[in-house]
Amino acid sequence: MGLFSKNSTITEAEVLTALRGVEDPDLHKDIVTLGMIKNVKIDGKTVSFTFELTTPSCPLKDMLERQAREAVEAVAGIGNVKVTMTAQVAAHQAANMPSALVKVRNTIAVASGKGGVGKSTVAANLAVALAKDGAKVGLLDADIYGPSIPLMFGLEAEKPQATQVDGHTQITPLEAFGVTVMSIGFLVDPNTAVVWRGPMASGALKQFMTDVAWGELDYLIFDLPPGTGDIQLTLCQTIPLTGAVIVTTPQDVALADARKAVRMFEKVHVPVLGLVENMSYYLCSACGHREEIFAHGGGKVAAEEFEIPFLGELPLETIVREAGDAGKPVVESAPHSPAASAFRDFAQLVAQQVSIRNLMPNQQPIEILLGTED
């Protein structure tokens, strides 16, 4: 039973008052004040409303829905509440965005201080995981010299179409697994080395941002080359990035270079959304035994050192390598595997940090909250 008698008439004001008792733990405001509650309807004893999150990948979705339902059931009665969960991705408010990107709500750089840490694998699975949650996602392969996204998405034999629009060349990107994809690998012979000086490579990246018909996207992810060179600086100086994700592995040499990547983004005033530790541990496919081949815990220590969020540990599994080589990222090819679960958790934490940055732009990185039961 609710707090009101059967003959009591429930009002919208009472429903909203109940919902004001539910606080978004990331934004530290109640869900009514944040504008997340819409379309409140009362039909007899039945109350229905829409709960609009700031991302479909919200890791707190289930917890918030439960708390909102219980809050209204306290006045309407158990079983009399219908909640429709939707999402509208919070947009990064930024000026000076190229016209081709004006409908892109958020731009995320996936970077590393050194090669060989699995950055492209992380970027590919991040993009597909966000898309599978319902977001509109694009992936720009910014590794001009060593593009690997065409292979990872099974698009090696595909070519994007170019058309002339008002005398301007417009390239239609390819699509796979719900992700819009563009790479230099689509335009050059895969057996031919791209031997370009820095300005030429930077020019190609700029063209991918200005001449590609990206359309409306919630997230455009940039898979950057390793290091802190021309491509990274060109990207940071051309568009106002929402933020960057740093990929590292546990061993000391990788962490040393990850620190340089963090410092670079700080110097060019790009927020670091967090750091993820890839190849954090090996899971035996036969027995499930966990072994920490490259040491363990260094990524979390580095994140604490720089006071940035730690976005989790991703496993070293044969299935991840096989999925990438087969052109089907593991979150798509083996969605129920432990590796896919780890990548999905990571993607949700990235989306969470984007929402925090957009809705509280002056907020310092805060502790990541997982959707656990109270």
Secondary structure, DSSP 8 states (H G I E B T S, - for coil): --SS-TT----HHHHHHHHTT-EETTTTEETTTTT-EEEEEEETTEEEEEEEES-TT-TTHHHHHHHHHHHHHHHH-TT-EEEEEEE-------SS--GGGTTB--EEEEE-SSSSS-HHHHHHHHHHHHHHTT--EEEEE--SSS--HHHHTT-TT---EEEEETTEEEEE-EEETTEEEEEGGGTS-TTS-----HHHHHHHHHHHHHSB---SBSEEEEE--SSSSHHHHHHHHHS--SEEEEEE-SSHHHHHHHHHHHHHHHHTT--EEEEEETT--EE-TTT--EE-TT-SSHHHHHHHHHT--EEEE--B-HHHHHHHHTTS-HHHH-TTSHHHHHHHHHHHHHHHHHHHHHHSTT------------
